Structure formats: structure tokens, C-alpha cells
Amino acid sequence: MWQRTRPYLIVLSAALNLSFVGMWIAHAAPARSAGGPDSPAALREGVWCPLHSELGVTQEQWQQIEPRLREFQASAGVLGEQIDRLRMEVIDLLAGPEPDLEAVRAKQEEILATKRVMQGKVAVHLLAEKQILTPEQQQRLFQTLRDRAAWAGAGPSMSGRRAGRGMGQVLRGDAGPQPSGDAR
């Protein structure tokens, strides 16, 4: 039986990894760290998002970005919850005494469809922000996303913690600037 279901589990695993960045963005929220909404710099500038603070967005830019960011977080959060629920349903189906492979496949298709919607929202959101940012800020934003995306694929370590700091941590403010040689 495992020989038949193994390829589907591998596909499911790959699909989950592909949407990992989108999920992090969906759960992005003001940080609770020193660079978060209560930090003196953030309060002074009114920019609670550490990524945008690091990009040096102006008040005028932030006034355009913040409502879009909050709307994106809310809509992506709903999708994230839906994906989480579907994942649990797949696990429940697989854990049953006689797993129904067709039902598992159907749930996997629902997950993939929802992830496609999420990925579309991420792309639209980033393109909208790109229109607001200066060319230098755009360059820094996309370089930060490239750097963090490379770490996001590192997967969990044996202790269950992620091997690196991913893009979602940057957008949530959980990770400060990372030197290029840091392999935490």
C-alpha cells in the first residue's frame, strides 16, 4: 500500500514546500521583537512592519502600503487557515483504518487549488508594493526575498526548528538582518 501512496505523499510534500513562502506571508503580523511595533524607531516613524522599516519607506509610502498589507494579511490568513484545515483532513484520512486514496487525492487537489490562489495573491501584493517603492527599495526588497527564500527550503532540523531564517520571518519581523555567511 505504501508503494502506491508514497508518490502522492512526495507530491504533497513538494506542494507544501512550494507554498511555504506564501503561508509565511499570510501569517505576517507586527513583530513582538525589539524591531516590532513597540520599538522607538517604529513608533517614531509609524511603520510597524520591520521589513518596510528596514527598506526605509517614507510616511507617504507607508500610508499607501499599510492598508494594502493589512487587507492582504486578512485575506491570506483565511486561505492559510483553509489550507491548514485541509492538511489536517488529509492526515485524518491517511490515519484511518482503511485510507481512501481517492479521497486523499481529492483533498490534495483542494490544497493545491487553494495554494494557487495564495500564490496569486502574493504575486499581486508584491507587484502592488513594487509600484510604491523606489527602484533602490525594490532592489533591496527582492534581494531580501531571494535571500530568505533560499533559507525557507532548508526544512526543519532534527530538533524540529527551521534550519534557517525564511522570508516569512522577515515579513513578520522575527529575523533581523542576516549576514550572508550566517548559516543558523
Helices and strands as residue ranges (DSSP letters): H 2-18, H 20-26, H 40-45, H 50-55, H 59-95, H 101-132, H 135-152, H 167-172
